[in-house]
Amino acid sequence: MSCCTPAESVRETAQFLQPVVICPYDGDVSPDIGEWAGSLLPGILGEAAISVVLAHKRKSAQKTVGRDSPDGGTPRIATLARAVAAFHSESVSLRGRESALRVVEGLLLDFMGRLGEHETPAQALSRHAMNHRVMRRQALEVLTSLPKHCPDDDASRQAWINTARRACEALRLSCPATQTAARFLRNPPNRTWARGLRLRAEVEIQCSTVHEAKYCIPELR
């Protein structure tokens, strides 16, 4: 089967009409795949809101939709930088800004020690009976308080990280006794994280791992 030809669900999943596309690859996934996917996947999968890209590695799934961290990993500072870029970009849709807010909500819940493994921010908020509107406002406060740009030098990068830490501290969230903003938002080992503030083309399709899909859909376990 060609990776450009969608397949239909069969047997137990025959009732699902969303097309399925399997794209085999050798070795690691290159970041260039994001450009390939940008023109290919939306046309194949149709409605982006009900589509999802799955891979065995989270990094591979993120690369496919152009959402991988510039330094090859996913340090929290790099994740936050990408969310800031997406939120402020004029080319990003309302759905893209919504996704950026959810990313920051997830970071804040993780900062508070309230985000479980494989748990979405919405699930964590419900489990802890937390106010969704308050969390959304706090995520918005963080996003709007951070600089949209960061010069490529050590002092500027450190200043951006310090601003992010102060933004978290200003919310006065209830966190574990040993948790601090500096400990949570550590300096990434790679200096390239600030490139995340330069938004690249993304495919507005959700991405996840095969394991998480099985966790969220009991029938697939």
Secondary structure, 3 states (H helix, E strand, C coil): CCCCCCECCCHHHCCCCCCECCCCCCCCCCCCHHHHHHHHHHHHHCCHHHCEEEECCHHHHHHHCCCCCCCCCCCHHHHHHHHHHHHHCCCCCHHHHHHHHHHHHHHHHHHCCCCCCCCCHHHHHHHCCCCHHHHHHHHHHHHHHCCCCCCCCHHHHHHHHHHHHHHHHHCCCCCCCCCCHHHHCCCCCCHHHHHHHCCCCCCCCEEEEHHHHHHHCHHHC
